[in-house]
Amino acid sequence: MPNKINNAHDKFVRETFSNVEHVTAFFERFLPEEIRTQLDFTSLKISRESYIQKDLSEYLSDIVFEIRTLEEKPLDLVLLLEHKSSSYKYTLIQVGHYLFSHWTKCLEKRKPLKPIIPVIYYQGKRKWKAPSIKDLFAGVAAPLSDYLPVLNHIFIALNSLSDDDIMTLKISSLAAALFAQKGRFDQTEPLVELKRIFNLLSNSKVDRNFILMISVYIISVSKIQPPIIIEAMENMSSEIKGEIMTTYEQLIEQGRIEGIEEGEKKGKSEVILNGYNNGLDIVMLSNITQLTQEEVIQILQEHRKKKH
């Protein structure tokens, strides 16, 4: 069974690609040239309309973008970014379900149908080739296999991108996020990798919340120790250093790194209230506790706190 989307990897990817500048830079660099050259990236926007049915909501991401072509008579397109932190052979079944759910809803609402280009973004460390529906029916040969559907898609595997590929991104905070997703700070030289991530962040105009979000993600998914974190932050401001280490201590205290049970709402409520009182926003509190933003807001409302 695939991982549910409320894990740390998916939350981090979703927040990273909820920034239009990040999405634009990513697609401009990594989409196939024959697709990239036909798109008007100045028109790209994040779609707030969801077409995912309840039976898929826990297993399929819903990062959808609307964009127009550069033709004389522009065509409206939809880009579906489906993130996977591990390989899953039935991914295309899920994506196909999404496509037809989307089009069915359009028919029901009498909206025009728009072409959808699925982009599967794979973050896992194991090798995984682009999936094919025919791979699911290995025992079916032609001519019977000719009746199996073909679902064309763009497959971007993070582990196939070189460091140079990532460093050529025009936004250094996005490069830092991709290096964090590669997770090589758990290898033999974590300090070198972590320094690169923090140096990229210190050279960017990214706000403190994004820096804290990356830090929380790294702390949550790795076994990296405080001395290494402190040394890697040599070029960061003293204010950011303090906030990162405070966050680290909060995570340890509440048992996040030691594997706190997801059902211990009381402990998470304390983290949310303490973090809120120290200036953390809804997005950051959601990432720290692994609760949805709606759940965070509900806890704050229960304690008569107002949203930032």
Backbone hydrogen bonds, N-H to C=O, Kabsch-Sander energy under -0.5 kcal/mol:
donor,donor_aa,acceptor,acceptor_aa,energy
5,I,58,E,-2.0
7,N,4,K,-0.9
11,K,7,N,-2.2
12,F,8,A,-2.1
13,V,9,H,-2.4
14,R,10,D,-2.8
15,E,11,K,-2.2
16,T,12,F,-2.4
17,F,13,V,-2.5
18,S,15,E,-0.9
19,N,16,T,-0.8
20,V,18,S,-0.6
23,V,19,N,-2.5
24,T,20,V,-2.8
25,A,21,E,-2.3
26,F,22,H,-2.4
27,F,23,V,-2.8
28,E,24,T,-2.7
29,R,25,A,-1.2
30,F,26,F,-2.6
31,L,27,F,-2.0
35,I,32,P,-1.2
36,R,32,P,-3.1
37,T,33,E,-2.5
38,Q,35,I,-1.6
39,L,36,R,-1.4
40,D,68,R,-3.1
41,F,39,L,-1.0
43,S,40,D,-1.9
44,L,41,F,-0.9
45,K,66,E,-2.1
47,S,64,V,-2.9
50,S,48,R,-0.5
56,L,53,Q,-2.0
57,S,53,Q,-0.9
59,Y,56,L,-1.7
60,L,56,L,-2.0
63,I,81,L,-0.7
64,V,62,D,-0.8
65,F,79,L,-2.6
66,E,45,K,-2.8
67,I,77,L,-1.9
68,R,40,D,-0.7
69,T,75,L,-1.5
70,L,38,Q,-2.0
77,L,67,I,-3.3
78,V,115,P,-2.1
79,L,65,F,-2.9
80,L,78,V,-0.6
80,L,117,I,-1.8
81,L,63,I,-2.9
81,L,79,L,-0.6
82,E,80,L,-0.8
82,E,119,V,-2.8
83,H,81,L,-0.6
84,K,121,Y,-2.6
91,T,88,Y,-1.8
93,I,90,Y,-0.7
94,Q,90,Y,-1.7
95,V,91,T,-2.6
96,G,92,L,-2.7
97,H,93,I,-2.2
98,Y,94,Q,-2.2
99,L,95,V,-2.6
100,F,96,G,-2.3
101,S,97,H,-2.0
102,H,98,Y,-2.8
103,W,99,L,-2.4
104,T,100,F,-2.3
105,K,101,S,-2.3
106,C,102,H,-2.0
107,L,103,W,-2.2
108,E,104,T,-2.4
109,K,105,K,-2.1
110,R,107,L,-1.1
111,K,106,C,-3.3
117,I,78,V,-2.9
119,V,80,L,-3.6
120,I,118,P,-0.5
120,I,154,I,-3.1
121,Y,82,E,-2.8
121,Y,119,V,-0.7
122,Y,120,I,-0.7
122,Y,156,I,-2.7
123,Q,84,K,-3.1
123,Q,121,Y,-0.5
124,G,84,K,-0.6
135,D,132,S,-0.9
136,L,133,I,-1.6
137,F,134,K,-1.5
138,A,135,D,-0.6
140,V,137,F,-2.0
141,A,139,G,-0.7
144,L,141,A,-1.0
145,S,141,A,-1.3
146,D,143,P,-0.8
147,Y,144,L,-1.8
148,L,145,S,-1.6
151,L,149,P,-0.5
152,N,150,V,-0.7
154,I,118,P,-2.7
155,F,153,H,-0.5
156,I,120,I,-2.9
156,I,154,I,-0.6
157,A,155,F,-0.6
158,L,122,Y,-3.2
158,L,156,I,-0.6
160,S,157,A,-1.7
161,L,158,L,-1.4
166,I,162,S,-1.9
167,M,163,D,-2.7
168,T,164,D,-1.3
169,L,166,I,-1.6
172,S,170,K,-0.6
174,L,171,I,-0.6
175,A,171,I,-1.7
176,A,172,S,-2.3
177,A,173,S,-1.8
178,L,174,L,-2.3
179,F,175,A,-2.4
180,A,176,A,-2.2
181,Q,177,A,-2.0
182,K,178,L,-1.7
183,G,179,F,-1.0
183,G,180,A,-0.6
184,R,179,F,-0.6
186,D,183,G,-1.1
187,Q,184,R,-1.5
193,E,189,E,-1.4
194,L,190,P,-2.8
195,K,191,L,-2.6
196,R,192,V,-1.8
197,I,193,E,-1.9
198,F,194,L,-2.5
199,N,195,K,-2.7
200,L,196,R,-2.3
201,L,197,I,-1.8
202,S,198,F,-2.4
203,N,199,N,-1.4
204,S,201,L,-1.2
210,F,207,D,-0.7
211,I,207,D,-1.5
212,L,208,R,-2.7
213,M,209,N,-2.3
214,I,210,F,-2.4
215,S,211,I,-2.2
216,V,212,L,-2.9
217,Y,213,M,-2.4
218,I,214,I,-2.6
219,I,215,S,-2.6
220,S,216,V,-2.6
221,V,217,Y,-2.0
222,S,218,I,-0.9
228,I,225,Q,-0.9
229,I,225,Q,-1.8
230,I,226,P,-2.8
231,E,227,P,-2.2
232,A,228,I,-2.3
233,M,229,I,-1.1
233,M,230,I,-0.5
234,E,231,E,-1.2
236,M,233,M,-2.1
241,K,237,S,-2.5
242,G,238,S,-2.2
243,E,239,E,-2.0
244,I,240,I,-2.7
245,M,241,K,-2.3
246,T,242,G,-2.2
247,T,243,E,-2.3
248,Y,244,I,-2.4
249,E,245,M,-2.4
250,Q,246,T,-2.3
251,L,247,T,-2.4
252,I,248,Y,-2.2
253,E,249,E,-2.8
254,Q,250,Q,-2.2
255,G,252,I,-1.3
256,R,251,L,-2.2
257,I,251,L,-0.6
259,G,256,R,-0.9
260,I,255,G,-2.1
264,E,261,E,-1.7
265,K,263,G,-2.2
268,K,264,E,-1.5
269,S,265,K,-2.6
270,E,266,K,-1.8
271,V,267,G,-1.8
272,I,268,K,-2.6
273,L,269,S,-2.7
274,N,270,E,-2.7
275,G,271,V,-2.9
276,Y,272,I,-2.6
277,N,273,L,-2.2
278,N,274,N,-1.0
279,G,276,Y,-1.8
280,L,275,G,-2.7
285,L,281,D,-2.4
286,S,282,I,-2.2
287,N,283,V,-2.0
288,I,284,M,-2.4
289,T,285,L,-2.1
290,Q,286,S,-1.7
291,L,286,S,-0.6
296,V,292,T,-2.1
297,I,293,Q,-2.5
298,Q,294,E,-2.2
299,I,295,E,-2.1
300,L,296,V,-2.4
301,Q,297,I,-2.7
302,E,298,Q,-2.2
303,H,299,I,-1.1
304,R,301,Q,-1.8
305,K,300,L,-3.4
